Amino acid sequence: MARLHIFGGTSDARKLCTLLDQIGMDYSVSVASDVGRAVAAELQGDIHVGRLDANAMIDWLKTNAIQCVVDAAHPYATLLHRNIQTACESLGIQLIRYERPSEVVVEHPLIHRVPTVAAACDCAQTLGPRVLLTTGSKDLLLFRQALPNHHLIARVLPTAEVIQQCESLGFGVDQIIGMKGPFTAEMNQALYQFCQPDVVITKESGQEGGFQEKIQPCIVAGIHCIVIERPQSVMTAQNATICHTIEEILPLLTCFQTREPA
């Protein structure tokens, strides 16, 4: 059984798992939903599906005798990061936190930097009626509640679960764009031309999230772009290490066993 566990659901985590597969290292990986399972289907590690609060996470890690955890979850998954830190500190488990490198947000009159979803909604109030959301499906309810008089268009993953969520929130057929990234600047430019938004709301998701590819076409097209800044990382757990590249993580895992040949 793997003693190394990775909290994933991101392209960063998949890259790490692929490298571990190449060297034959045994591991398990968590994803939040069946969508994550499908994306991770080609990985060789055991896949755990489902969200865990701190107490459930402690029980799961203890039951599975996990000795080391890599937190490679999404940079905006603040609660998950906190739960992972709490669980590892409680059990005395080694924690490696991967922090995706940030990218510089260009200073421009069309770029508006805000700290939260609520602040993004406040900022969008006076910038025009058509708003393109490229922040995923998690916060759609908040946007719908805060911007009831705006025409919201959501770019989300093209899964039945997510599309159903959009429909349940009142998004019509002309307000849902089901696409899976990464997206090039040219693809985003074509999408902006098609949707004709007054405002694009996005997150500072780094290179892996195609951040520059989202904001540069806005500047070219004269579209306001509201950037929800990344939450500040607070790492207080003992036995914790922060890495800023996937390659930094591998030398820290050399004590774990490789997979038995099939």
Backbone torsions as a table, in degrees:
resi	resn	phi	psi	omega
1	MET	NA	140.1	179.8
2	ALA	-65.5	139.4	175.2
3	ARG	-105.5	-0.9	178.4
4	LEU	-109.2	128.2	179.9
5	HIS	-125.7	138.6	-177.9
6	ILE	-118.5	126.0	171.1
7	PHE	-90.2	115.0	-169.3
8	GLY	-120.3	-129.8	-175.2
9	GLY	88.6	11.1	179.1
10	THR	-128.9	164.0	175.9
11	SER	-64.9	-30.3	177.4
12	ASP	-62.1	-46.4	-179.5
13	ALA	-64.2	-39.8	178.4
14	ARG	-64.1	-37.3	177.9
15	LYS	-63.5	-44.2	178.8
16	LEU	-62.4	-46.7	-179.3
17	CYS	-62.1	-38.2	178.1
18	THR	-62.9	-41.3	177.0
19	LEU	-64.3	-39.6	177.7
20	LEU	-65.4	-37.9	176.3
21	ASP	-61.5	-39.7	-177.1
22	GLN	-65.3	-33.3	179.5
23	ILE	-96.9	1.1	175.5
24	GLY	76.2	24.3	-179.3
25	MET	-83.9	138.0	-178.1
26	ASP	-81.9	139.6	-179.3
27	TYR	-162.3	166.7	167.9
28	SER	-126.7	160.0	-175.6
29	VAL	-141.2	140.0	177.7
30	SER	-102.4	139.1	170.4
31	VAL	-131.6	157.7	-172.0
32	ALA	-80.0	-29.3	-169.7
33	SER	-146.2	176.1	176.7
34	ASP	-64.7	-26.8	175.1
35	VAL	-62.1	-45.9	177.3
36	GLY	-61.9	-37.7	178.0
37	ARG	-62.1	-43.6	-179.3
38	ALA	-63.0	-41.7	179.9
39	VAL	-66.3	-32.7	-176.9
40	ALA	-93.9	9.7	-171.3
41	ALA	-59.6	-29.5	-176.7
42	GLU	-82.8	-7.4	179.9
43	LEU	-74.3	152.2	-175.8
44	GLN	-91.6	-15.6	179.5
45	GLY	-74.7	161.2	175.4
46	ASP	-67.7	137.6	-176.7
47	ILE	-109.9	125.5	175.2
48	HIS	-106.4	127.5	-177.1
49	VAL	-110.4	130.9	175.8
50	GLY	133.5	152.2	178.2
51	ARG	-89.9	142.7	-179.0
52	LEU	-127.3	135.6	169.8
53	ASP	-81.1	179.8	-173.5
54	ALA	-60.2	-43.9	-178.1
55	ASN	-66.8	-42.9	178.3
56	ALA	-65.9	-34.7	178.7
57	MET	-66.5	-41.2	177.4
58	ILE	-60.0	-46.4	-179.9
59	ASP	-61.8	-43.4	-176.4
60	TRP	-67.1	-45.6	-179.9
61	LEU	-63.2	-39.4	179.8
62	LYS	-68.5	-45.2	-179.2
63	THR	-60.7	-36.4	-177.3
64	ASN	-94.1	9.7	174.8
65	ALA	52.6	42.0	-179.7
66	ILE	-72.1	132.9	-177.8
67	GLN	-105.7	-20.9	-178.8
68	CYS	-148.5	138.7	179.3
69	VAL	-122.2	135.0	170.6
70	VAL	-109.6	118.7	177.3
71	ASP	-93.1	97.9	177.9
72	ALA	-116.4	31.7	-179.9
73	ALA	-73.9	172.5	-176.2
74	HIS	-60.1	141.3	-178.0
75	PRO	-60.6	-19.8	179.7
76	TYR	-96.2	2.3	-179.3
77	ALA	-83.3	66.7	-172.1
78	THR	-59.6	-46.8	-178.2
79	LEU	-64.3	-41.5	178.9
80	LEU	-62.5	-44.8	178.2
81	HIS	-58.1	-42.2	-179.0
82	ARG	-65.1	-42.9	179.9
83	ASN	-64.9	-40.4	178.2
84	ILE	-62.1	-44.9	179.9
85	GLN	-62.5	-43.6	179.3
86	THR	-62.1	-45.0	-177.8
87	ALA	-65.0	-45.3	-178.5
88	CYS	-66.4	-39.2	179.2
89	GLU	-66.3	-38.9	-179.7
90	SER	-63.8	-37.2	-175.6
91	LEU	-97.7	-4.1	-177.9
92	GLY	69.4	30.8	-178.4
93	ILE	-89.3	138.8	175.0
94	GLN	-61.1	131.4	-179.7
95	LEU	-121.2	127.8	173.6
96	ILE	-114.9	118.5	-179.1
97	ARG	-103.9	119.7	175.0
98	TYR	-90.9	123.6	177.6
99	GLU	-113.0	110.9	-179.9
100	ARG	-59.5	129.2	-179.2
101	PRO	-57.6	138.8	176.6
102	SER	-80.1	159.5	174.4
103	GLU	-116.9	149.5	-178.9
104	VAL	-66.6	130.4	174.7
105	VAL	-88.3	116.2	-175.9
106	VAL	-63.2	141.4	176.7
107	GLU	-82.4	118.7	-177.7
108	HIS	-159.2	144.8	-179.3
109	PRO	-57.8	-24.0	-179.3
110	LEU	-87.1	-10.0	-178.0
111	ILE	-100.1	124.1	-178.0
112	HIS	-119.9	116.7	-179.2
113	ARG	-95.9	129.5	-178.4
114	VAL	-135.6	157.6	-175.4
115	PRO	-88.6	-22.2	-172.0
116	THR	-143.1	168.9	174.6
117	VAL	-62.0	-42.1	179.7
118	ALA	-60.1	-42.1	178.8
119	ALA	-67.0	-34.2	176.9
120	ALA	-63.6	-41.1	178.4
121	CYS	-65.1	-42.0	177.3
122	ASP	-60.6	-42.9	-178.9
123	CYS	-65.3	-36.6	-176.0
124	ALA	-74.0	-16.8	-172.3
125	GLN	-53.1	-39.2	-171.8
126	THR	-110.6	10.9	-175.0
127	LEU	-98.7	-2.3	179.3
128	GLY	133.2	158.8	-172.4
129	PRO	-81.1	-22.0	-175.5
130	ARG	-100.3	120.1	-174.6
131	VAL	-124.2	122.4	175.5
132	LEU	-98.2	121.1	-178.6
133	LEU	-98.3	120.1	176.7
134	THR	-119.7	37.4	-175.0
135	THR	-107.0	7.9	-177.8
136	GLY	88.3	-173.5	-173.4
137	SER	-95.4	-12.4	-171.6
138	LYS	-60.3	-40.3	-172.4
139	ASP	-105.3	16.8	-176.4
140	LEU	-60.9	-38.1	179.0
141	LEU	-61.0	-42.8	179.4
142	LEU	-62.2	-43.0	178.3
143	PHE	-64.4	-42.5	-179.4
144	ARG	-62.4	-42.3	-179.0
145	GLN	-70.1	-37.8	-174.9
146	ALA	-83.8	-21.9	-177.7
147	LEU	-125.9	59.7	-173.7
148	PRO	-68.4	-21.7	-176.5
149	ASN	-102.2	7.2	179.0
150	HIS	-100.1	154.0	174.2
151	HIS	-89.4	100.9	-176.8
152	LEU	-90.7	136.1	175.4
153	ILE	-123.3	125.9	-174.9
154	ALA	-112.5	123.4	170.0
155	ARG	-94.0	116.7	-173.0
156	VAL	-136.5	170.2	175.8
157	LEU	-63.7	140.4	-176.5
158	PRO	-84.5	60.5	177.5
159	THR	-113.8	154.5	-178.4
160	ALA	-58.6	-40.9	-178.5
161	GLU	-62.2	-45.5	-177.6
162	VAL	-70.9	-42.7	178.6
163	ILE	-61.6	-41.0	177.5
164	GLN	-63.1	-39.1	177.0
165	GLN	-60.9	-45.1	178.9
166	CYS	-59.9	-45.8	-178.9
167	GLU	-63.6	-38.3	-179.8
168	SER	-66.9	-21.6	178.1
169	LEU	-92.5	3.6	176.1
170	GLY	93.5	10.1	176.1
171	PHE	-75.7	127.1	180.0
172	GLY	-86.9	179.9	-175.6
173	VAL	-64.4	-25.4	178.8
174	ASP	-92.3	9.8	-179.0
175	GLN	-120.1	3.4	-178.5
176	ILE	-121.1	123.8	175.8
177	ILE	-120.3	108.0	-178.5
178	GLY	-92.6	107.3	-179.2
179	MET	-146.8	148.9	176.2
180	LYS	-113.6	127.8	179.5
181	GLY	-76.4	-174.8	7.5
182	PRO	-76.9	155.8	-177.4
183	PHE	-115.1	137.1	175.5
184	THR	-79.3	165.1	176.2
185	ALA	-60.8	-37.4	-179.7
186	GLU	-65.7	-38.9	178.6
187	MET	-67.2	-41.6	177.6
188	ASN	-65.2	-39.8	178.8
189	GLN	-60.6	-43.3	178.7
190	ALA	-64.3	-38.7	178.5
191	LEU	-65.0	-42.7	179.5
192	TYR	-63.4	-39.7	178.3
193	GLN	-64.0	-36.5	-179.0
194	PHE	-73.0	-44.5	-174.8
195	CYS	-82.5	-26.2	-178.4
196	GLN	54.2	53.0	178.7
197	PRO	-76.4	150.8	168.6
198	ASP	-82.8	-28.5	-175.3
199	VAL	-140.3	138.7	168.8
200	VAL	-113.6	129.0	175.7
201	ILE	-109.4	127.3	-177.0
202	THR	-141.2	-179.9	177.8
203	LYS	-119.3	154.4	178.5
204	GLU	-80.4	80.9	-169.5
205	SER	-94.2	2.5	176.6
206	GLY	77.9	-176.6	-177.3
207	GLN	-61.8	-41.1	-179.2
208	GLU	-61.9	-30.2	179.5
209	GLY	-91.5	7.0	178.0
210	GLY	64.2	41.0	-173.9
211	PHE	-64.4	-52.9	-179.2
212	GLN	-61.9	-33.6	179.7
213	GLU	-67.2	-18.2	177.1
214	LYS	-89.5	-39.7	-172.8
215	ILE	-85.3	-32.6	-177.5
216	GLN	-62.8	-43.3	176.6
217	PRO	-63.0	-27.4	175.3
218	CYS	-63.4	-45.6	-179.6
219	ILE	-62.7	-44.0	-179.7
220	VAL	-61.6	-39.4	-176.0
221	ALA	-88.9	-3.6	-179.5
222	GLY	73.5	32.6	-178.8
223	ILE	-103.4	135.6	174.8
224	HIS	-65.9	138.4	178.3
225	CYS	-127.8	118.1	177.8
226	ILE	-98.2	122.0	-177.7
227	VAL	-106.8	116.6	174.1
228	ILE	-81.8	114.8	-174.2
229	GLU	-69.5	154.8	-178.4
230	ARG	-70.0	137.3	177.4
231	PRO	-61.1	146.5	177.0
232	GLN	-68.6	133.9	179.1
233	SER	-83.1	132.8	176.2
234	VAL	-125.5	106.0	-179.1
235	MET	-109.8	110.6	-177.8
236	THR	-117.0	-9.3	-175.2
237	ALA	-66.9	141.8	172.4
238	GLN	-71.9	160.8	-179.3
239	ASN	59.5	30.9	-178.4
240	ALA	-113.2	142.1	178.9
241	THR	-130.2	136.7	177.2
242	ILE	-104.4	130.4	176.8
243	CYS	-121.5	146.3	-178.0
244	HIS	-112.5	-1.7	171.5
245	THR	-136.9	152.7	177.7
246	ILE	-62.9	-36.3	-177.4
247	GLU	-64.2	-27.6	177.8
248	GLU	-66.5	-26.0	-173.8
249	ILE	-74.5	-39.0	-170.9
250	LEU	-54.9	-45.0	-179.9
251	PRO	-63.1	-21.1	179.8
252	LEU	-79.6	-7.9	-175.0
253	LEU	-110.3	10.1	-173.6
254	THR	-66.4	-16.6	-178.1
255	CYS	-80.9	-6.8	-177.0
256	PHE	-93.0	150.4	-171.4
257	GLN	-76.0	152.6	174.3
258	THR	-88.1	160.8	-176.9
259	ARG	-71.7	141.6	176.3
260	GLU	-66.0	138.5	178.2
261	PRO	-59.4	143.3	-180.0
262	ALA	-71.2	NA	NA
